[in-house]
């Protein structure tokens, strides 16, 4: 986590952003924002996380089937301070500290209307081509996708709401509770936030695996009951996995 772009860099009258121009090529350039709509807000970004997808885009100009075909502003795990509100916005005020939902759905399809806007087939997502992201001084975003942070939550913590939501969603899908033993395969950032979420959901025993001993050490410090270093041999990993599943049952 880091402040996206220092406020004293570049021309203060220009909105600057980190543009991905090619493989391992980032450049700070002006980013012209769209006109503020009646239901939009302008947010000065103050904290932003670097996601694995950002790293994939940076290294290869693609992440799975999403291919960067033209210069794009990267970044999506973010929080900031409201600088301007649209004429119809009632829920937020200038000065509010907010976490931003990076997925912008259409709001009109049956999935959006049913509350499952995350499944919208027309989803536009910060920093996923062709949609520009939020590694910028400022962004314009729908007010309904900006969530006011409590006073005891920092902007850096607010930027981590998006990856944390992955762990929370996983625990909900798995019905994790006080009688649920959990095994997490992989102790990267998402695995670790899933560990924290599972503990908050009441899981009494959590095992986490990885090929990297340093990541496993972090997992232990965060409260994993057991850790296991696995082999990169796929056949051996399959045998280990079955043993751990049986041990959890």
Secondary structure as UniProt FT lines:
FT   TURN            7..8
FT   TURN            12..13
FT   STRAND          16..22
FT   TURN            23..24
FT   STRAND          25..30
FT   TURN            38..39
FT   STRAND          40..49
FT   HELIX           52..60
FT   STRAND          62..63
FT   TURN            64..65
FT   STRAND          66..67
FT   STRAND          72..73
FT   STRAND          77..85
FT   TURN            87..88
FT   TURN            94..95
FT   STRAND          97..100
FT   STRAND          103..104
FT   HELIX           110..113
FT   TURN            114..115
FT   HELIX           117..119
FT   TURN            121..122
FT   STRAND          124..125
FT   TURN            126..127
FT   TURN            129..130
FT   STRAND          138..142
FT   HELIX           143..145
FT   STRAND          146..148
FT   TURN            151..152
FT   HELIX           155..159
FT   HELIX           161..173
FT   TURN            174..175
FT   TURN            178..179
FT   STRAND          182..185
FT   HELIX           189..200
FT   TURN            201..202
FT   STRAND          206..210
FT   HELIX           213..221
FT   TURN            222..223
FT   STRAND          226..229
FT   HELIX           234..248
//
